[in-house]
């Protein structure tokens, strides 16, 4: 039983990012400011990742 609970917790924690993305998508379809924030955030993070990769 312990192994099952450990696996469940690990998968649950690993999927949290997916749930956050679905929530952001739901808000973005309703609020234009959320969509603009997501685009800006994505561009900034992409630029940071490219800079660190050099």
N, C-alpha and C positions, 0 to 999 in steps of 0.2 A: 504493500500500500504506500509505503514511503516513496518508492521510486516513481509511482504514478503521480503523487503530489508534487515531487520535485520537477518532473517533466511538465506537468500542467503549469506550474509557476514559471518555469523557464520560457515556455511557449507564450504564456500570457504577457510576460514582460517584453518578449521579442516582438509581439504584435502591437504594442502600444503605439508605435510610430504610424502604423497603418490606420489605426483608429483616429489619430490626430489629423492625418491627411484627409480622411473622410469628413471629419468635422469642419476642417478648413474649407473643403470643397462645398459643403452644405451652406456655410456662411457666405462664401464667395458668390454663390448663385443668387443670394438675397441682397447682399450689401456690396456695392461697387468699391467702397473703400477697402474692404477686406481683400478683394481681388487685386487691387493696386498694391496693397501691402505685401501680398504673397509674391507678386511679380518683382517688386523691389527687393524683398528679402532673398529671393532666389538669385537674382543678379548679383547682389552683394556677396552671398555665400560662394557663388561660382567664381567670382573674381578673387576672393580670398583663397580658394582652393587652388586656383591656377598660380597665384603668387607663391604659395607654399611649395608647389610642385616644381618650381624652377630651381 
